[in-house]
Amino acid sequence: MLRHLANRALAAVGVGVALTARAADPATAFEARFEPLYAAVFAKGGTFSGSAMSADLQALEPLARQQGVAARDTFRLYYAEAIVFGLRKMSEEAEAAARKALTAMPQADSVELAYPHFLLRYSSIRWLADAKQYDAALKLIRSFQAQYPLDRIADLPAQIRQDGEPRRDGTRVFDFPTQLQILGVYEDEGYVLHEQGKYREAKQANARMLPVARKLTKALGAPEKLRGVLNNIAQNCYELGEFDEDHAYLQERLQIALATHDHATVYDSYFQLMVLAHEQKQSDKAHQWLAMYVQYAQTQKDSEQLARAKELQAELDHRESGRHSDYPPEPAAQVR
């Protein structure tokens, strides 16, 4: 009887030791704290505090560095960090987290992580550019271009597809990237070159991809996707003093915006066309473009834009009278 009780006591101690060891295991401790955060970040329609989530995720970094935590979990931690920083418009932090994720897992080790791996490389182009790390952004752009030549973009899927039945673990095979995603990479090339002051090279890059973009966006029934590259190549032409081409690209952008009821782009196009006419000393045309701006704002009953139109009118009058100051700032070039 005493031996039986002793054996039970020893068994209980053994279970306790096992539970303690399990709780102390870094991988188990990491998983318990990380999985709810990861689920919250990627929950469809979910909301969370960006600053609090960033702090919670960063607090797990020391644990992720301990022996026993799998590389894929370290990747997922930094992937989540990068996405949250990106949502918070913190480009430098997002790119740094993406770099750590890709260092932890240079190649995707599963179907589940293949798209996150791609997405980090893809998003890093813009994060690098926003952080003014233009050479690094161009290096990444070139790697994508080598993998996805411009004349083969049409072979890519129009949208991300999920092929086949779910696997036993619930995952599916994803077919990516899409045509528009890779067009975005080529569009980013022109944007980055322009930001470097290489206007001729930027125009050449945009001119190379524009025919492909026209064809693909027409086939996709998405002409609005041309707005970014049209705006960018118009900006290239402006910096090069090629005003007739600038005008033509802005006009095309305006017509697309009007057809798709993109009010912000309509106003910006009228504004740029007004400035361009003024730069060419075409006073009547400048006033005509401003009048169209006003008429559109009246049609939309947009009091904010009507107020801005009055500011533009005053500024235009000042400039034409020889008293110069800056126009209200125009939006930055659109990419993607």
N, C-alpha and C positions, 0 to 999 in steps of 0.2 A: 504493500500500500504506500509506504513512504517512498519507495523507488518510483512508483507511478506518479506521485505528486511531484517528485523531483524532476522527472522527465518532462511533465507538463510545464513546470516552471522554466526549465531550460528551453523548451520550445517557444514559450512566450517571449523569453529574452531574445531568442534568435529572430523571431518575427519583428520585434522592436528594432533590433539592429539593422535588419534588412530595410525596414521602412525609413529609418534614419538615413541609411546610406542612399536610398532612392531619392529622398528629399534633398540630400546634399549633392546629388549628381548634377553637374552643371547643365547638361543637356536637358534634363527633366525640369530643372528650375527655370531655365531659359524658355522652354516651351510653355510652361504654365503662365509665365508673365507675358510672353510675346504673342501667342496665338490670339487672345482677345483683341489686342491692339491691331494686329494685321487684319483681322476680320472687320474691325471697325473702319479701317482706312479704305478697304475695298468693298464694303457693303454697298450694294446698289441703292441709291437714294439716301444713303446714310449721311449724317452730319456729325462733325466733331470740332473741337477747338484746335486750330492749327498749331498755335504756340504750345499748348499743353501736350498735344500729340507728339510734336517734335521733341519736347523735353522727356516724355516718357520713353520714346524710342531710343534717344541718345543715352538715357540712363542704363539701357541694357547692353551698351557696347562693351563694358568691362567683362560682363558675363559671357558675351559672345566670343570673346578672345580666349576664354579658358579652354583647356584641353577637353575634348569630348564633344564639343558643340560642332555639328557638321557644317561643312563649307556652304551647303545649300541654305542652311538656316542663317548663317552670317550674310549670305547674298540677299536673302529675303528681308533681313533687318535693314540693310542699307538701301535696298530697293524701295521699301516703304518710306524710309527717311527721305530719299530723293523725290519721290512722288509728292510727299507732304510739303517739302521745301519748294518744289515747283509750283504747287497750288498757291503757296504763299508768295510767289514771285521773288523768291530768294535764289537767284540763278547760281551764284557762286557756291552756296551751300549745297544746292541740288546737284551741281556737277561734281563736287567733291564727294558726296555720298554715292553717286553713280560710279565714280572711279573706284571707290572702296568695294562696292558690290561686284564690279567686273574683275577686280583683282582677286577677290575671294573665290570667284567662280568664272574663269576666263571663257569657258564654254558651257552652254546650258547642258545640264546633266539629265534633263527629263523633258517630256512634252509639256508638262505643267509650267515649267520655267522658261520655255523657249521664247514665248512672246515677251515676258518681262525683260529678258536678256536683250532682245531686239529693241524694245521700247527705250531702255536706258541708253543704248548707243544712239538711237535716233533722236531722242530728246536732248542728249548732251550737245548736239550741234547748236541748238538754239541757246542752251544754257551757257556754252562757251562763248558764243557770239555776244550775248547780253553782258557777259563779264569782260568783254573786249579782248578775249583770248582768240584772236582771229586766226592765227596760224594753226593753232590746235584744232579749231573748228574746221578749217579747210582740209587739214589732214584727215579728219574723220569723214568729211564729205567725199574726198577722193576715194577712200576705202569703200564707201557705199557705191560710188559711181563705177568702180572696178567690178563690183559684184553685180550691179544692176545697170548695164549699159542703157543709154538713152533710147536706142532703137529697139530695145527689148522690153520696155516698160509695158507695152500692150499685152505681153504674155502673162503679166501678173494678174491676180484676181481683182475684180472691181471693188469688192469688199471682203473683209475677213470672213472666211468660211469655216464652218465646223463640219468636218467630213466624217462619215461613219458613225457607228453606234458608240455610246460611251464605253470606256474601258471599265474593268472591274473596280478601279480606284476612283471612278467618276469623271476622269479627265477625257478630253477629246483631242483629236488631231486638228491643229489650227493651220490654215493656209494663209500665209502672210509673207511679206508686206503687201499692201494694196498699191494700185497704180498711183493714187493721189498721194500716198505717203512718200513714194519715191520721187514723184514730181516735186514734192515739197523739198526734198534734198537738193535737187537741181536748182530750185528757186532760191534756196538758202545760199547756194554758191554765188549767185549774182548779188544777193543782199550783203554777204560778207565782203566781197570784193569792193562793193560801193562804199561800205563803211571804212574800208582801208584807203579810200581815196583813189582806187584804181577804176575810174569810171569807164574807160574804154574796154577794159577786160570784163567789167561787170556787164556792160551792154552786150558784148559778144556772147557771154555765158547765157544771158537772158534771151538773146536772139536765137541761140541754138535750141533752147528748150521750148520756145514759144510755139512753133508749128506743131510739135508733139503735144503740147498742152492744149492747143486749140482742138486738135483731132480727138484726143481722149475725153476732154470735158464735153464736147459735142456728143460723143457716143454715150457718155454717162448721163446726159441730160442735165449737166451741172455747169452752165456757163459762168455762174457766179465765182467758180473756182479760178477764173482767169484774172480776177480783179487785182490780186497781189502782184503777179508778174507784170501786168500792164502798168500798174503804178510804179513798180520798180524800174522798168525800162524807160518810162517817161522821165523819172528822176535822173537816170543816167544821161538821157538826151539833153535834159535841162543843163546839167553840169558841163556837158560837152558843147553847149551852145547850138545844139541841133533842134531848134525850136519848132520847125514844121513837123518833124517826127514826134516830138514831145506832144504837140497839139493832137496829132492823129491818135496816139495811144490814149491820151486822156479822154478824147471823144469816145473811143470804143469802150473805155471803162465806164464812162457816164451812161452810155446806152444800155450796157449790161445792168448797171445799178438801177436805172429807171425800170427796166423790164422785170427785175426781180424785187422791186420795192425795197431796195437797200438804202434807206434814207440817209444814213451817215455817209455812205460813199457818194451819194448824189450831191450832198452839200459840199463835201471835200472836193469833188470833181469840178463843180462850179467855181469854187474858191481858187483852185489851181489854174483853171482856164482864165479866170479874171486876172490873176497875177501874171500869167504868161503873156496875155494881151498887153497888159501895162508895160511889162519888160520890153515888149516889141514896139512900144510907143503907139499902140493901137487903142486910143482912148475910147472911141465909140464901142469897139468890141468889148473892152473891159467893162464898160457900163452895162452893156447888153447881158454879159454873163452874170453880173451882180443883180440885174433886174430879174433874170431867170431864178436866181437864188431866192430872191424875195417872193416871187410868184409861187415857187414850190413850197416855201415855208408857210405862205398864206393858205395854200391848198391843204397842207397838213395841219394847219392851225397850231403851228409850233412857235409859241411866244419866245422861247429861248433863242431859236435861230433867227427870228425876226429882230430881236435885240442885237444879236451878233451882226446881222446885216447892216444895221445902222452904224455900228462901229466900223465895219468894212467900208461903208460909204464915206464916212468921215475921213478914214485913213486914205482912201483913194483920192478924195478931194485934196487932202493935204499934200499928197505926193505929186499930184498934177499941178499944184500951185508952187512946187519947188521946195516945200517944207517936208523933209523926209523923216520918217520913223519906221519902226518895224510893224508889219502886219501882225495881227494875232497869229500865234503859231499854228501851223498846219500839222495834222497827225503824221506820225512817223510812217515810213514805208511799211506796207502790209506784206507779211510773209506767212504762208500756210493758212 
